């Protein structure tokens, strides 16, 4: 059976399931669910060969209960209005779950990015920014894009530069977009933030022995067998941190061109080097090429991380999925009905709106940095180091011991921007998971983590409306 309901309807199905378990007034629930604004653009691209192609693009602002709205811009052939609405709604819930004070938005241009030259992509990005600017759909206090599928810090730098040119009087212009290169007002750690957040989330989920027991798994990430689908920004970094920092064993990888399996573990950096050299992950030394790409999703493993696009797991393949835990690193990789059937089978699905929130969390830090006009750690780093050195000196004097320079510099290490970013991200992912887990525990074991995380989001957004007296 293939999935027939639209992506936005699926997000709303998940919303309705959770909303029914809250006691907020219907009007507030309807307002939370509704898309506030959506805009469709067409604009011309002059291609390198001189021909003109008409571009189709969208931006949806799902909720302005907090401003700015925030969400990525993707370049993909299947981008459409329903998709950006679904992704914008997910952004609203995601921001609420991890206490990032933004509403949700999303944008997209309907192109296969690899079919365009860098010059053409730059013209598309700059023109799209201009269109957003004309319609008041971009600005540090209005709506702040970020990367998504097939866009990266390069496109974000073009957006920031175009916006700054159009708004030269805006002293906060750099805050109009996040995930910029560090040299253009970006922040250390943003590129890898979503994948790092996926790692922190999975580590936290697996740390609860009580939750691992019904899955017949031991607590902790160490030795867990992981399959990752999509080796782009999110999937590559998630796989890397799961392997390098979590001690997990990457037993399978799935990409556009195929899938491989290697039960004794794939070293992610070696595989990336192989893919760079050969243009494919297939034929990696010691690994087996699978018959077809999607067979990779059905490999025997403990944790499956779909990190490509939506609808990777539907009612068609859900019965064949063997993973005990699925971390939805992509947005919407499991259809609503498939997710429910996996839950009924006892599979723990860690929902997208929580597990991939690391990107928007660090984007929030970047936006704060842009508004503050100062790098995190600049004011306190030396002060902290000096204070720690004084404590060590006092201990040396009082006890007669003497510390080596190595010991002193280990202890008296003032926080750099990257330390603060990763610490803020780790705290965010852990705290949000505890909130979701408590909701699930409080409601009984029959609700899944998706419903629990949606209840968390709905409660927080409803309070934001009620506290403003909008719905007395
Ligand atoms: P990306 O373009 O960097 O990577 C996507 C990868 O998936 C590419 O390598 C592509 O070849 C691969 N892919 C595409 N179709 C595939 C298929 N059918 N099977 C296997 N691999 C396939 O994109 P990204 O930024 O990593 O985003 C991936 C997902 O994560 C999207 O759903 C996006 O919305 C979500 N997400 C991204 C961020 C972020 O910070 N970039 C944040 C939150 C969520």
Boltz pocket constraint, residues with backbone or C-beta under 6 A from the ligand:
constraints:
  - pocket:
      binder: B
      contacts: [[A, 147], [A, 148], [A, 149], [A, 150], [A, 151], [A, 190], [A, 191], [A, 194], [A, 229], [A, 230], [A, 231], [A, 232], [A, 233], [A, 234], [A, 235], [A, 254], [A, 255], [A, 256], [A, 258], [A, 293], [A, 307], [A, 308], [A, 309], [A, 310], [A, 329], [A, 330], [A, 331], [A, 332], [A, 356], [A, 357], [A, 359], [A, 360]]
      max_distance: 6.0
